[in-house]
């Protein structure tokens, strides 16, 4: 019985290896970052980043107001909501800035 299980396992490994060999033999794609749509994508990313930055500043001011009101009224729940809002605004700007930077990095790649 042990020999049959070992033989079945060996056959499964051989089949899996043969299938992955086919996957590894596929040529890797070569993306073209100088195509006609890249500049449009860059301008869309810039507009989205400007909108996110504007909303984050407004949201940050509102969140700072919540922090101040929560501190003055000794309401910890309101103060924590303001802190969460402020952290969310900072994270949103970081993500939006990262996307624009990723597009700029992709345009600068030299792909053979």
PEUR-V459371 format. One record per residue. RES is the residue in one letter. PHI is phi in whole degrees, 0 to 359 (none if undefined). NEAR is the number of other ideal C-beta (glycine too) atoms within 10 Angstrom. D_FIRST is the distance of its C-alpha to the first C-alpha in Angstrom with 1 decimal. Layout:
res: <RES;RES>
phi: <PHI;PHI>
near: <NEAR;NEAR>
d_first: <D_FIRST;D_FIRST>
This chain:
res: <X;X;X;X;X;X;X;X;X;X;X;X;X;X;X;X;X;X;X;X;X;X;X;X;X;X;X;X;X;X;X;X;X;X;X;X;X;X;X;X;X;X;X;X;X;X;X;X;X;X;X;X;X;X;X;X;X;X;X;X;X;X;X;X;X;X;X;X;X;X;X;X;X;X;X;X;X;X;X;X;X;X;X;X;X;X;X;X;X;X;X;X;X;X;X;X;X;X;X;X;X;X;X;X;X;X;X;X;X;X;X;X>
phi: <none;297;294;293;294;296;295;295;294;297;295;295;294;296;295;296;294;295;290;291;298;292;293;290;277;287;294;284;289;243;292;250;274;255;289;290;272;290;293;294;296;295;291;295;296;295;294;298;296;296;294;297;296;297;295;292;295;297;296;295;293;296;295;297;298;297;297;294;297;295;288;294;272;56;254;295;293;293;296;293;296;295;294;297;296;293;296;296;296;295;294;297;293;296;294;296;293;293;293;296;295;294;295;298;295;295;291;276;289;254;253;290>
near: <5;6;7;8;9;10;10;10;10;10;10;10;10;10;10;10;9;9;10;10;9;8;7;7;7;7;5;5;7;7;11;10;14;10;10;7;9;15;11;10;14;15;10;12;17;12;10;13;18;12;11;19;15;10;14;20;12;11;18;19;11;13;21;15;13;19;17;13;13;18;13;10;10;8;13;10;8;18;18;13;15;21;15;12;18;19;12;14;22;14;11;16;18;11;11;19;13;11;14;16;12;11;17;11;10;14;13;8;9;5;10;3>
d_first: <0.0;3.8;5.4;5.1;6.4;8.6;9.9;10.7;12.4;14.2;15.4;16.7;18.5;20.1;21.3;22.7;24.4;25.9;27.3;28.8;30.3;32.2;33.4;34.6;36.5;38.8;42.2;43.3;46.2;49.6;51.5;55.3;57.1;60.5;60.2;62.8;61.0;60.5;64.1;64.1;60.9;62.6;65.7;63.6;61.8;65.2;66.6;63.6;63.9;67.6;67.0;64.2;66.5;69.4;67.4;65.9;69.4;70.6;67.5;67.9;71.5;70.6;67.8;70.3;72.7;70.1;69.5;73.3;73.9;70.9;72.3;75.9;75.0;72.5;69.8;66.5;64.6;67.0;66.9;63.1;63.1;65.5;63.3;60.3;62.5;63.8;60.3;59.2;62.2;61.5;57.8;58.9;61.3;58.7;56.2;59.0;60.3;56.8;56.4;59.8;59.0;55.6;57.5;60.1;57.4;55.7;59.1;59.6;56.3;56.8;54.0;54.0>
